[in-house]
Amino acid sequence: MSNLVANEMFEPDGAGKDTVAAVLRGIEVLRRQVHHLVVVTNEVFSDGMTYDAETMRYLSYLGTVNREMAVQADAVTEVVYGIPVQVK
């Protein structure tokens, strides 16, 4: 998911400012076509650093997509140092 969000933001033919909506629409299309959908994303919010405006926008978009996916998901698992932690 991290790469998809970046691609939609920065590719010339990407969604740009509409990245979050475009990615969530794509996820919904996939969900209707499969029995099980597994999405891998990165946790990039715990380093406590402040970045330039463009990077902060990327982090905001990714965070919004991650939250919405978690709401819709049947299960959410975080892998911490190789150990799966069931969140939902």
N, CA and C atoms as an extended XYZ file, in Angstrom:
264
Properties=species:S:1:pos:R:3:atomname:S:1:resname:S:1:resid:I:1 pbc="F F F"
N         0.815       -1.181        0.000 N   MET     1
C         0.000        0.000        0.000 CA  MET     1
C         0.868        1.258        0.000 C   MET     1
N         1.969        1.210        0.700 N   SER     2
C         2.843        2.389        0.772 CA  SER     2
C         3.285        2.839       -0.617 C   SER     2
N         3.688        1.889       -1.446 N   ASN     3
C         4.133        2.225       -2.805 CA  ASN     3
C         2.970        2.697       -3.677 C   ASN     3
N         1.813        2.079       -3.532 N   LEU     4
C         0.657        2.490       -4.327 CA  LEU     4
C         0.280        3.936       -4.028 C   LEU     4
N         0.251        4.294       -2.751 N   VAL     5
C        -0.084        5.677       -2.383 CA  VAL     5
C         0.942        6.639       -2.986 C   VAL     5
N         2.222        6.305       -2.874 N   ALA     6
C         3.262        7.174       -3.442 CA  ALA     6
C         3.112        7.274       -4.955 C   ALA     6
N         2.867        6.164       -5.618 N   ASN     7
C         2.699        6.193       -7.075 CA  ASN     7
C         1.516        7.060       -7.472 C   ASN     7
N         0.398        6.911       -6.795 N   GLU     8
C        -0.786        7.717       -7.129 CA  GLU     8
C        -0.522        9.203       -6.889 C   GLU     8
N         0.254        9.515       -5.872 N   MET     9
C         0.551       10.914       -5.574 CA  MET     9
C         1.484       11.553       -6.592 C   MET     9
N         2.516       10.822       -6.995 N   PHE    10
C         3.625       11.447       -7.711 CA  PHE    10
C         3.758       11.083       -9.182 C   PHE    10
N         3.137       10.020       -9.633 N   GLU    11
C         3.210        9.666      -11.055 CA  GLU    11
C         2.418       10.692      -11.867 C   GLU    11
N         2.899       11.050      -13.054 N   PRO    12
C         2.180       12.038      -13.875 CA  PRO    12
C         0.726       11.649      -14.154 C   PRO    12
N         0.453       10.358      -14.323 N   ASP    13
C        -0.917        9.909      -14.584 CA  ASP    13
C        -1.624        9.456      -13.315 C   ASP    13
N        -1.034        9.717      -12.158 N   GLY    14
C        -1.619        9.300      -10.887 CA  GLY    14
C        -2.776       10.201      -10.474 C   GLY    14
N        -3.332        9.910       -9.320 N   ALA    15
C        -4.516       10.612       -8.827 CA  ALA    15
C        -4.192       11.966       -8.188 C   ALA    15
N        -2.930       12.195       -7.839 N   GLY    16
C        -2.548       13.485       -7.254 CA  GLY    16
C        -3.280       13.772       -5.961 C   GLY    16
N        -3.983       14.905       -5.918 N   LYS    17
C        -4.698       15.302       -4.707 CA  LYS    17
C        -5.871       14.381       -4.385 C   LYS    17
N        -6.303       13.570       -5.344 N   ASP    18
C        -7.410       12.631       -5.136 CA  ASP    18
C        -6.918       11.231       -4.796 C   ASP    18
N        -5.687       11.128       -4.330 N   THR    19
C        -5.067        9.826       -4.066 CA  THR    19
C        -5.883        8.967       -3.117 C   THR    19
N        -6.284        9.517       -1.992 N   VAL    20
C        -6.999        8.708       -0.991 CA  VAL    20
C        -8.269        8.126       -1.592 C   VAL    20
N        -9.070        8.938       -2.221 N   ALA    21
C       -10.322        8.456       -2.810 CA  ALA    21
C       -10.061        7.422       -3.894 C   ALA    21
N        -9.060        7.656       -4.726 N   ALA    22
C        -8.751        6.710       -5.813 CA  ALA    22
C        -8.300        5.368       -5.255 C   ALA    22
N        -7.438        5.395       -4.260 N   VAL    23
C        -6.950        4.139       -3.678 CA  VAL    23
C        -8.091        3.390       -2.999 C   VAL    23
N        -8.919        4.093       -2.245 N   LEU    24
C       -10.036        3.425       -1.566 CA  LEU    24
C       -11.038        2.852       -2.563 C   LEU    24
N       -11.262        3.538       -3.673 N   ARG    25
C       -12.130        2.981       -4.725 CA  ARG    25
C       -11.527        1.700       -5.285 C   ARG    25
N       -10.225        1.719       -5.518 N   GLY    26
C        -9.556        0.524       -6.028 CA  GLY    26
C        -9.650       -0.647       -5.067 C   GLY    26
N        -9.502       -0.374       -3.788 N   ILE    27
C        -9.627       -1.439       -2.783 CA  ILE    27
C       -11.038       -2.018       -2.807 C   ILE    27
N       -12.035       -1.157       -2.914 N   GLU    28
C       -13.414       -1.632       -2.953 CA  GLU    28
C       -13.662       -2.502       -4.182 C   GLU    28
N       -13.121       -2.123       -5.318 N   VAL    29
C       -13.254       -2.943       -6.529 CA  VAL    29
C       -12.634       -4.322       -6.291 C   VAL    29
N       -11.461       -4.353       -5.716 N   LEU    30
C       -10.812       -5.639       -5.413 CA  LEU    30
C       -11.637       -6.468       -4.442 C   LEU    30
N       -12.147       -5.838       -3.399 N   ARG    31
C       -12.929       -6.567       -2.388 CA  ARG    31
C       -14.131       -7.261       -2.996 C   ARG    31
N       -14.727       -6.666       -4.011 N   ARG    32
C       -15.899       -7.271       -4.647 CA  ARG    32
C       -15.536       -8.437       -5.559 C   ARG    32
N       -14.259       -8.578       -5.891 N   GLN    33
C       -13.833       -9.606       -6.842 CA  GLN    33
C       -13.201      -10.826       -6.195 C   GLN    33
N       -12.916      -10.768       -4.906 N   VAL    34
C       -12.185      -11.854       -4.258 CA  VAL    34
C       -12.873      -12.272       -2.958 C   VAL    34
N       -12.541      -13.483       -2.512 N   HIS    35
C       -13.049      -13.951       -1.224 CA  HIS    35
C       -12.199      -13.428       -0.077 C   HIS    35
N       -10.896      -13.354       -0.302 N   HIS    36
C        -9.965      -12.895        0.726 CA  HIS    36
C        -9.004      -11.893        0.098 C   HIS    36
N        -8.855      -10.751        0.725 N   LEU    37
C        -7.934       -9.724        0.249 CA  LEU    37
C        -6.940       -9.431        1.364 C   LEU    37
N        -5.671       -9.594        1.070 N   VAL    38
C        -4.616       -9.292        2.028 CA  VAL    38
C        -3.851       -8.084        1.497 C   VAL    38
N        -3.728       -7.060        2.323 N   VAL    39
C        -3.016       -5.849        1.950 CA  VAL    39
C        -1.876       -5.660        2.936 C   VAL    39
N        -0.700       -5.387        2.414 N   VAL    40
C         0.470       -5.126        3.257 CA  VAL    40
C         0.795       -3.646        3.164 C   VAL    40
N         0.989       -3.027        4.303 N   THR    41
C         1.333       -1.610        4.353 CA  THR    41
C         2.458       -1.423        5.353 C   THR    41
N         3.032       -0.255        5.355 N   ASN    42
C         4.111        0.050        6.294 CA  ASN    42
C         3.597        0.938        7.410 C   ASN    42
N         4.156        0.766        8.582 N   GLU    43
C         3.885        1.652        9.707 CA  GLU    43
C         5.007        2.674        9.686 C   GLU    43
N         4.695        3.883        9.300 N   VAL    44
C         5.730        4.906        9.105 CA  VAL    44
C         5.537        6.113       10.016 C   VAL    44
N         4.775        5.925       11.089 N   PHE    45
C         4.374        7.068       11.885 CA  PHE    45
C         5.017        7.126       13.267 C   PHE    45
N         5.855        6.189       13.617 N   SER    46
C         6.339        6.130       15.000 CA  SER    46
C         7.747        6.679       15.199 C   SER    46
N         8.345        7.257       14.175 N   ASP    47
C         9.712        7.745       14.345 CA  ASP    47
C         9.773        9.110       15.027 C   ASP    47
N         8.634        9.788       15.153 N   GLY    48
C         8.578       11.056       15.868 CA  GLY    48
C         9.248       12.221       15.165 C   GLY    48
N         9.511       12.076       13.887 N   MET    49
C        10.190       13.141       13.153 CA  MET    49
C         9.175       13.998       12.390 C   MET    49
N         9.580       15.210       12.092 N   THR    50
C         8.809       16.099       11.240 CA  THR    50
C         9.529       16.192        9.899 C   THR    50
N         8.757       16.064        8.838 N   TYR    51
C         9.323       16.056        7.500 CA  TYR    51
C         8.845       17.273        6.719 C   TYR    51
N         9.347       17.407        5.498 N   ASP    52
C         8.899       18.483        4.619 CA  ASP    52
C         7.415       18.298        4.303 C   ASP    52
N         6.792       19.331        3.788 N   ALA    53
C         5.346       19.341        3.568 CA  ALA    53
C         4.876       18.212        2.658 C   ALA    53
N         5.619       17.915        1.618 N   GLU    54
C         5.206       16.866        0.674 CA  GLU    54
C         5.243       15.485        1.324 C   GLU    54
N         6.268       15.233        2.114 N   THR    55
C         6.360       13.956        2.826 CA  THR    55
C         5.256       13.854        3.874 C   THR    55
N         4.960       14.944        4.549 N   MET    56
C         3.883       14.934        5.539 CA  MET    56
C         2.530       14.684        4.871 C   MET    56
N         2.355       15.196        3.664 N   ARG    57
C         1.116       14.935        2.918 CA  ARG    57
C         1.020       13.449        2.570 C   ARG    57
N         2.144       12.859        2.137 N   TYR    58
C         2.179       11.420        1.859 CA  TYR    58
C         1.808       10.636        3.113 C   TYR    58
N         2.402       10.977        4.240 N   LEU    59
C         2.107       10.273        5.489 CA  LEU    59
C         0.632       10.411        5.869 C   LEU    59
N         0.085       11.592        5.655 N   SER    60
C        -1.329       11.816        5.943 CA  SER    60
C        -2.212       10.951        5.050 C   SER    60
N        -1.913       10.927        3.762 N   TYR    61
C        -2.688       10.098        2.837 CA  TYR    61
C        -2.592        8.629        3.219 C   TYR    61
N        -1.383        8.153        3.476 N   LEU    62
C        -1.194        6.752        3.834 CA  LEU    62
C        -1.928        6.430        5.132 C   LEU    62
N        -1.853        7.311        6.102 N   GLY    63
C        -2.553        7.092        7.364 CA  GLY    63
C        -4.054        7.008        7.174 C   GLY    63
N        -4.596        7.869        6.338 N   THR    64
C        -6.037        7.850        6.068 CA  THR    64
C        -6.443        6.552        5.387 C   THR    64
N        -5.674        6.132        4.399 N   VAL    65
C        -5.966        4.873        3.711 CA  VAL    65
C        -5.867        3.706        4.696 C   VAL    65
N        -4.823        3.678        5.506 N   ASN    66
C        -4.650        2.594        6.473 CA  ASN    66
C        -5.810        2.528        7.458 C   ASN    66
N        -6.236        3.682        7.977 N   ARG    67
C        -7.357        3.702        8.924 CA  ARG    67
C        -8.628        3.181        8.274 C   ARG    67
N        -8.911        3.630        7.066 N   GLU    68
C       -10.129        3.193        6.398 CA  GLU    68
C       -10.091        1.700        6.086 C   GLU    68
N        -8.936        1.209        5.665 N   MET    69
C        -8.818       -0.234        5.425 CA  MET    69
C        -9.059       -1.006        6.717 C   MET    69
N        -8.525       -0.515        7.828 N   ALA    70
C        -8.693       -1.197        9.116 CA  ALA    70
C       -10.162       -1.242        9.528 C   ALA    70
N       -10.878       -0.147        9.278 N   VAL    71
C       -12.302       -0.116        9.609 CA  VAL    71
C       -13.054       -1.183        8.818 C   VAL    71
N       -12.739       -1.322        7.557 N   GLN    72
C       -13.442       -2.254        6.673 CA  GLN    72
C       -12.978       -3.696        6.831 C   GLN    72
N       -11.808       -3.901        7.381 N   ALA    73
C       -11.195       -5.231        7.429 CA  ALA    73
C       -11.872       -6.151        8.429 C   ALA    73
N       -11.868       -7.436        8.112 N   ASP    74
C       -12.313       -8.454        9.063 CA  ASP    74
C       -11.259       -8.686       10.133 C   ASP    74
N        -9.997       -8.511        9.753 N   ALA    75
C        -8.891       -8.721       10.694 CA  ALA    75
C        -7.759       -7.762       10.347 C   ALA    75
N        -7.041       -7.335       11.384 N   VAL    76
C        -5.866       -6.487       11.211 CA  VAL    76
C        -4.760       -7.086       12.073 C   VAL    76
N        -3.616       -7.339       11.452 N   THR    77
C        -2.478       -7.895       12.168 CA  THR    77
C        -1.278       -6.995       11.943 C   THR    77
N        -0.638       -6.602       13.033 N   GLU    78
C         0.606       -5.845       12.951 CA  GLU    78
C         1.745       -6.812       13.232 C   GLU    78
N         2.770       -6.754       12.413 N   VAL    79
C         3.932       -7.606       12.627 CA  VAL    79
C         5.030       -6.744       13.238 C   VAL    79
N         5.405       -7.088       14.462 N   VAL    80
C         6.406       -6.343       15.218 CA  VAL    80
C         7.612       -7.233       15.421 C   VAL    80
N         8.733       -6.879       14.786 N   TYR    81
C         9.946       -7.690       14.871 CA  TYR    81
C         9.681       -9.162       14.533 C   TYR    81
N         8.853       -9.364       13.522 N   GLY    82
C         8.556      -10.718       13.057 CA  GLY    82
C         7.483      -11.427       13.857 C   GLY    82
N         6.915      -10.782       14.853 N   ILE    83
C         5.889      -11.403       15.690 CA  ILE    83
C         4.531      -10.807       15.329 C   ILE    83
N         3.590      -11.632       14.875 N   PRO    84
C         2.267      -11.112       14.534 CA  PRO    84
C         1.485      -10.745       15.799 C   PRO    84
N         0.929       -9.539       15.785 N   VAL    85
C         0.106       -9.059       16.898 CA  VAL    85
C        -1.292       -8.773       16.341 C   VAL    85
N        -2.262       -9.515       16.805 N   GLN    86
C        -3.633       -9.341       16.324 CA  GLN    86
C        -4.202       -8.042       16.889 C   GLN    86
N        -4.576       -7.108       16.015 N   VAL    87
C        -5.127       -5.820       16.425 CA  VAL    87
C        -6.646       -5.849       16.359 C   VAL    87
N        -7.153       -6.499       15.346 N   LYS    88
C        -8.607       -6.596       15.161 CA  LYS    88
C        -8.942       -7.974       14.644 C   LYS    88
